[in-house]
Amino acid sequence: MTMMTNARNAAIAICLVTASTLVLAQAKPAAPKPAAPRAATGTKTAAPASTPTPGAGPVVVVETSKGTFEFETYPNESPRTVEHVLNLVKKNFYNGLRFHRVEPGFVIQVGDPNTRDFTKKDLWGTGGSGTPVGVTELSRKHLHVKGAVAMAHPGNAAKADAQFYVMLGARPSLDGKYVVFGKLIGGFDVPDKIRVGDVIKKMSVKP
């Protein structure tokens, strides 16, 4: 009787342990499965069409070694600056120039013809077209938000020449100190990919 009782108790204990183990096993979440890669179809997904802000001016297309981005311009607030940059674009001034300043999360900057020559790397960031904008067109209507395009200058906004920068993040402390003359409307991911030495293959004004 004692042996039978012991055997019966042992069997019950085994069943309880087995049931407990099953419950625990079921309670553990299954590891997520990686999504299966989609089969290539041979066609590329079209980029979303860029839509300028109502009232904005000409759109500038910047083709770089890391991709293409576009920005609208603001001739109503900064007519001389926009005219100056567009004239440089039409003269192919920016073609072949390298980005000489890259600060992740902050800014990328380009516009120095010295960047065409690696032997002049110590001078990168010091050059321009030789003809400054000549006026100060500061405005707080267009701010230093992510995607803003503005003119660099050596301490006087009227002396801004050819170097411009694209904001990779908001920086309110710069508002009212530099002329924001445009903003990205397409290729938003491209500026974040830019590194020092990457080239502008071509800049053009969108028809």
C-alpha positions as CSV (number, residue, x, y, z in Angstrom):
1,M,0.0,0.0,0.0
2,T,2.8,2.4,0.9
3,M,4.7,1.5,-2.3
4,M,1.5,2.0,-4.3
5,T,0.8,5.3,-2.6
6,N,4.4,6.4,-3.2
7,A,4.2,5.4,-6.8
8,R,0.9,7.2,-7.3
9,N,2.3,10.3,-5.7
10,A,5.4,10.2,-7.9
11,A,3.2,9.9,-11.0
12,I,1.1,12.9,-9.9
13,A,4.3,14.9,-9.3
14,I,5.7,14.0,-12.7
15,C,2.4,15.1,-14.3
16,L,2.5,18.4,-12.4
17,V,6.1,19.1,-13.3
18,T,5.3,18.2,-17.0
19,A,2.3,20.5,-17.0
20,S,4.2,23.3,-15.3
21,T,7.0,23.0,-17.8
22,L,4.5,23.1,-20.7
23,V,2.8,26.2,-19.3
24,L,6.2,28.0,-19.0
25,A,7.2,26.9,-22.5
26,Q,3.9,28.3,-23.9
27,A,4.3,31.5,-22.0
28,K,7.7,32.3,-23.6
29,P,7.3,34.5,-26.7
30,A,8.6,33.1,-29.9
31,A,11.6,34.9,-31.4
32,P,10.6,37.2,-34.2
33,K,11.4,35.9,-37.7
34,P,13.2,38.2,-40.0
35,A,11.1,39.4,-42.9
36,A,11.8,37.5,-46.1
37,P,13.4,39.7,-48.7
38,R,11.1,40.7,-51.6
39,A,12.0,39.4,-55.0
40,A,13.5,41.9,-57.3
41,T,11.1,43.1,-60.0
42,G,13.6,44.9,-62.1
43,T,12.0,48.3,-61.6
44,K,12.9,51.0,-59.1
45,T,10.5,52.6,-56.8
46,A,9.8,56.2,-58.0
47,A,10.9,58.9,-55.6
48,P,8.0,61.0,-54.4
49,A,7.5,64.2,-56.4
50,S,8.9,67.3,-54.9
51,T,6.3,70.0,-54.3
52,P,7.5,73.6,-53.8
53,T,5.9,75.8,-51.3
54,P,3.3,78.2,-52.8
55,G,5.0,81.5,-53.6
56,A,8.5,79.9,-53.6
57,G,10.9,80.6,-56.4
58,P,13.0,78.5,-58.8
59,V,14.0,75.0,-57.7
60,V,17.7,74.0,-57.7
61,V,18.7,70.4,-58.4
62,V,22.0,69.2,-56.7
63,E,23.4,65.9,-58.1
64,T,26.1,64.6,-55.8
65,S,28.1,61.4,-55.6
66,K,25.8,60.2,-52.9
67,G,22.5,61.0,-54.6
68,T,20.4,64.0,-55.7
69,F,18.5,66.5,-53.6
70,E,16.4,69.6,-54.5
71,F,15.7,72.8,-52.8
72,E,13.3,75.6,-53.4
73,T,14.4,79.3,-53.2
74,Y,12.9,82.4,-51.6
75,P,13.4,85.4,-53.9
76,N,10.7,87.4,-52.2
77,E,12.7,87.6,-49.0
78,S,16.2,87.4,-50.4
79,P,16.1,88.4,-54.1
80,R,19.8,89.4,-54.5
81,T,21.0,86.2,-52.8
82,V,18.8,83.9,-54.9
83,E,19.8,85.8,-58.1
84,H,23.4,85.5,-57.2
85,V,23.3,81.7,-56.5
86,L,21.2,81.0,-59.6
87,N,23.7,82.9,-61.8
88,L,26.5,80.8,-60.3
89,V,24.5,77.6,-61.0
90,K,23.9,78.6,-64.6
91,K,27.6,79.3,-65.0
92,N,28.3,75.7,-63.8
93,F,30.4,77.2,-60.9
94,Y,29.4,74.4,-58.5
95,N,30.0,71.5,-60.8
96,G,32.9,69.4,-59.6
97,L,33.2,71.1,-56.2
98,R,33.5,69.0,-53.1
99,F,31.8,69.3,-49.7
100,H,34.5,70.7,-47.4
101,R,32.5,70.8,-44.2
102,V,30.4,68.0,-42.7
103,E,29.2,68.0,-39.1
104,P,26.8,65.2,-38.6
105,G,23.4,66.3,-37.2
106,F,24.3,69.9,-37.8
107,V,25.4,71.0,-41.3
108,I,27.1,70.2,-44.7
109,Q,28.8,73.0,-46.6
110,V,30.1,73.5,-50.2
111,G,31.0,76.3,-52.6
112,D,34.8,76.7,-52.5
113,P,36.6,76.2,-55.8
114,N,39.8,75.2,-54.0
115,T,38.1,71.8,-53.3
116,R,38.7,70.8,-56.9
117,D,42.4,70.4,-55.9
118,F,43.4,67.9,-53.2
119,T,46.8,69.6,-52.9
120,K,45.0,72.7,-51.6
121,K,43.1,70.9,-48.9
122,D,44.5,73.2,-46.3
123,L,42.7,76.0,-48.0
124,W,39.3,74.3,-48.4
125,G,36.6,76.5,-47.0
126,T,38.4,79.8,-47.7
127,G,37.5,80.4,-51.3
128,G,34.5,81.6,-53.3
129,S,33.5,83.1,-56.7
130,G,35.2,86.4,-55.9
131,T,32.0,88.4,-56.1
132,P,29.9,88.7,-52.9
133,V,26.2,89.1,-52.8
134,G,26.8,92.7,-51.6
135,V,23.6,93.2,-49.5
136,T,22.3,91.9,-46.2
137,E,18.9,90.1,-46.6
138,L,18.4,88.7,-43.1
139,S,14.9,87.6,-42.3
140,R,13.3,85.6,-39.5
141,K,10.5,84.3,-41.8
142,H,12.7,81.4,-42.9
143,L,14.5,79.7,-40.0
144,H,17.4,77.3,-39.5
145,V,15.3,74.2,-39.4
146,K,16.3,70.8,-40.7
147,G,16.6,71.1,-44.5
148,A,17.1,74.9,-44.6
149,V,19.6,76.1,-47.2
150,A,21.6,79.3,-46.2
151,M,24.6,81.3,-47.2
152,A,27.9,81.1,-45.3
153,H,29.8,84.4,-44.7
154,P,33.0,85.5,-43.0
155,G,31.2,87.7,-40.4
156,N,29.2,90.0,-42.6
157,A,26.2,88.6,-44.4
158,A,26.7,91.1,-47.2
159,K,30.0,89.4,-47.9
160,A,28.4,86.0,-48.5
161,D,29.8,84.7,-51.8
162,A,29.4,81.2,-53.1
163,Q,29.5,78.9,-50.1
164,F,26.1,77.6,-48.9
165,Y,25.1,75.0,-46.3
166,V,22.3,72.6,-45.7
167,M,21.0,72.1,-42.2
168,L,20.9,68.5,-40.9
169,G,19.1,69.6,-37.8
170,A,17.4,72.7,-36.3
171,R,19.7,75.4,-34.9
172,P,17.7,78.4,-33.7
173,S,20.8,80.2,-32.5
174,L,21.7,80.9,-36.2
175,D,18.4,82.6,-37.0
176,G,18.8,86.2,-38.0
177,K,22.5,85.8,-38.5
178,Y,22.7,84.0,-41.8
179,V,20.5,84.3,-44.9
180,V,18.2,81.3,-45.3
181,F,17.4,81.5,-49.0
182,G,16.0,78.0,-49.6
183,K,14.8,74.7,-48.2
184,L,14.9,71.0,-49.2
185,I,11.8,69.7,-51.0
186,G,13.3,66.4,-52.4
187,G,16.0,63.9,-51.7
188,F,15.7,64.5,-47.9
189,D,18.0,61.5,-47.0
190,V,20.9,62.6,-49.3
191,P,22.5,65.4,-47.2
192,D,22.9,63.0,-44.2
193,K,24.9,60.7,-46.5
194,I,27.4,63.4,-47.5
195,R,31.0,63.2,-46.3
196,V,33.9,65.5,-46.7
197,G,35.3,65.2,-50.2
198,D,32.0,64.1,-51.8
199,V,31.4,65.8,-55.1
200,I,28.7,67.9,-56.7
201,K,28.4,66.3,-60.1
202,K,26.0,68.9,-61.4
203,M,23.8,71.7,-60.1
204,S,21.0,73.0,-62.3
205,V,17.9,75.1,-62.1
206,K,14.7,73.0,-62.6
207,P,12.7,74.1,-65.7
